[in-house]
Amino acid sequence: MSSVNDSTTPRSQLRVGRLTKAHGLKGAIKLELFTDDPGRRFVPGAVFTLQVPTGSPWHGKKIELVELRWYNQHAVGFFKDVPDREAAEALAKAILWIDQDDAEQSGEEDAWYDHQLIGLSVVRDGVQIGTIARLEHLPAQDLLIVKTPAAEVMIPFVKAIVPSVDITTGIVTITPPPGLLEELPEEPDDDDDNVDNSDNTAATAAPETESEPQAEVDGAPGRS
């Protein structure tokens, strides 16, 4: 599942891939694809906006694809101005975005624009628990930031946790694992009961051990 980051530009952007690590010595880079149509998105000459840390020399730049190849069922890209392994390693973990007109039908399965998701009701077990306040786009996955009556909660935007997004009804269904939305109750500590019982036993037995020495003291004056 993915979403389109349309908060900063008039034309929306669609996240289509992530550069993972260098491949070989000639500047090739392995790709993780976030699109169901790589044959249309990753063609020679395709230009991608890079999401990289601000300290990266690639920050604020775009990159052009020269060729996409497949090695052992893994996508590997060759890009313009990435001539060697050192240059490829500088792009590791970069996210690739493409510009897309809002009026265009993307054809991507399980992909939405940010503005389509913000404000939708979030439902768990048939009960609304909040609304989507915004999205955060991270290298590994997108996060839904859900505003609940208590606080804002981060929900990983993955199929296992967000199985259904219905734009028409305005409902996003979630199936979060235990502990994601609320703290799990603490289990009782059995050791506490054991400590209390041992203390009570010692207190009860104490008078019996003290009575025997007392008898010897009372009879002491009769001794010569």
C-alpha positions in Angstrom: 0.0 0.0 0.0 1.3 3.5 -0.8 0.1 7.1 -1.0 1.0 10.1 -3.0 2.8 13.0 -1.4 0.9 16.1 -2.7 1.6 18.5 0.1 4.4 20.5 -1.4 3.8 20.8 -5.2 0.9 21.6 -7.5 1.5 18.3 -9.3 1.2 15.3 -7.1 4.0 12.8 -6.6 3.7 9.1 -6.5 6.3 7.0 -4.6 7.3 4.2 -7.0 10.5 2.8 -5.6 13.5 2.8 -3.3 17.2 2.4 -4.1 18.5 -0.3 -1.7 22.2 -0.9 -2.3 25.0 -0.8 -5.0 25.2 -3.7 -7.4 28.6 -4.4 -9.0 31.2 -1.8 -9.9 29.6 0.1 -12.8 27.1 2.2 -10.8 24.1 -0.2 -10.8 21.7 0.0 -7.9 19.3 -2.6 -6.6 15.7 -1.4 -6.5 12.7 -2.1 -4.3 9.6 -1.4 -6.4 6.4 0.2 -5.1 4.5 0.0 -8.3 2.5 -2.7 -10.0 3.5 -1.4 -13.4 7.3 -1.1 -13.6 7.2 -1.5 -17.4 5.5 1.9 -17.6 7.2 3.7 -14.7 10.8 2.5 -15.2 11.6 3.1 -18.8 14.8 4.7 -20.2 14.6 8.4 -19.8 12.2 8.3 -16.8 13.1 11.1 -14.3 12.6 10.6 -10.6 12.6 13.1 -7.7 14.9 11.9 -5.0 14.0 11.8 -1.3 17.3 11.8 0.5 18.7 13.3 3.8 19.4 17.0 3.6 23.2 16.4 4.0 23.3 14.2 0.9 24.9 15.7 -2.3 21.8 14.5 -4.1 19.4 16.5 -1.9 17.0 18.6 -4.0 18.0 16.8 -7.2 16.4 14.4 -9.7 17.8 11.3 -11.3 17.3 9.9 -14.8 17.0 6.1 -15.5 19.2 4.8 -18.3 18.2 1.1 -18.1 16.3 -1.3 -15.8 17.6 -4.9 -15.7 16.6 -8.0 -13.8 19.1 -10.2 -11.9 17.7 -13.3 -10.1 14.3 -11.6 -10.1 15.7 -8.5 -8.5 15.3 -5.1 -10.2 18.6 -3.3 -10.9 18.8 0.2 -12.3 21.4 2.1 -14.2 21.2 5.9 -13.8 22.7 8.9 -15.5 25.6 10.5 -13.6 26.1 7.4 -11.5 29.2 6.0 -13.1 30.6 3.7 -10.4 30.0 1.9 -7.1 31.0 4.8 -4.9 28.4 7.0 -6.6 25.8 4.3 -6.3 26.5 3.8 -2.6 25.8 7.5 -2.0 22.2 6.9 -3.2 21.4 3.9 -1.0 18.0 4.1 0.7 16.9 7.0 -1.5 13.2 7.0 -2.3 12.0 7.6 -5.9 9.0 9.8 -6.7 7.5 10.7 -10.0 5.4 13.7 -10.9 1.8 12.9 -11.8 -1.2 15.0 -12.8 -4.0 14.8 -10.3 -6.4 14.2 -13.2 -4.5 11.2 -14.4 -5.8 7.8 -13.4 -2.7 6.1 -12.0 -3.9 2.5 -12.4 -1.8 1.6 -9.3 -3.4 -1.0 -7.0 -3.7 0.2 -3.4 -2.3 3.7 -4.1 -3.9 6.9 -3.0 -3.1 10.6 -2.9 -2.5 12.1 0.5 -5.4 14.5 0.2 -7.7 11.5 -0.5 -6.8 9.9 2.9 -6.6 12.9 5.2 -9.9 13.3 7.2 -11.1 9.7 6.6 -12.6 7.8 9.5 -10.5 5.0 11.0 -12.5 2.0 12.1 -11.5 -1.0 14.2 -14.0 -3.8 14.9 -16.8 -1.7 13.5 -16.1 1.2 15.9 -14.5 4.5 14.8 -11.4 5.3 16.8 -10.3 8.5 15.1 -9.5 10.2 11.8 -6.4 10.5 9.6 -4.6 13.7 10.4 -1.7 13.3 8.0 0.7 10.9 6.5 4.5 10.5 7.0 6.6 9.0 4.2 9.5 7.0 5.5 12.1 4.9 3.6 10.7 1.6 4.8 7.0 2.4 4.7 4.3 5.1 5.0 2.6 5.9 8.3 -0.9 7.0 8.9 -1.1 9.5 11.7 -4.5 8.9 13.3 -6.0 11.5 15.7 -7.9 9.8 18.5 -9.6 11.4 21.5 -6.6 10.6 23.6 -3.6 11.3 21.3 -2.1 10.9 17.8 -1.2 7.3 16.9 1.1 6.1 14.2 -0.3 3.2 12.1 2.0 1.5 9.6 0.3 1.8 6.2 0.7 -1.9 5.2 -1.9 -4.4 4.1 -1.7 -6.6 7.2 -2.7 -3.6 9.4 -4.8 -1.6 7.0 -6.7 -4.2 5.0 -9.3 -1.8 3.5 -9.4 1.8 2.3 -12.8 2.9 0.9 -12.5 6.4 -0.5 -16.2 6.4 -1.4 -17.5 5.8 2.1 -14.7 7.6 3.7 -13.7 4.6 5.9 -10.3 3.1 6.6 -10.5 -0.2 8.3 -7.5 -1.3 10.6 -6.6 -4.5 12.3 -3.8 -3.4 14.6 -1.8 -5.9 16.7 -2.2 -5.8 20.5 -0.4 -2.9 22.0 -0.4 -0.7 19.0 -3.2 1.6 20.1 -3.2 1.0 23.8 -0.8 -0.3 26.5 -1.1 -4.0 27.3 -2.1 -4.7 31.0 0.7 -5.8 33.2 0.7 -9.4 34.4 0.5 -10.0 38.2 3.9 -10.7 39.8 3.6 -14.1 41.6 6.9 -13.4 43.4 5.2 -10.8 45.6 2.8 -13.4 47.0 5.7 -15.7 47.8 7.5 -13.0 49.7 4.5 -12.0 51.8 3.7 -15.6 52.7 7.3 -16.3 53.9 7.3 -13.1 56.1 4.0 -14.2 57.8 5.3 -17.7 58.5 8.5 -16.2 60.1 6.4 -13.8 62.3 4.2 -16.6 63.5 7.0 -19.0 64.4 9.0 -16.4 66.3 7.2 -16.5 69.7 7.6 -20.3 69.9 11.4 -20.2 69.5 11.7 -17.4 72.2 9.7 -19.3 74.9 12.2 -22.1 75.4 15.2 -19.9 76.4 12.9 -18.0 78.8 12.3 -21.1 80.9 16.0 -21.6 81.5 16.4 -18.0 82.6 13.5 -18.3 85.2 15.1 -21.5 86.7 18.6 -20.0 86.8 18.5 -18.6 90.4 17.9 -22.1 91.9 21.3 -23.3 90.5 24.3 -23.4 92.8 
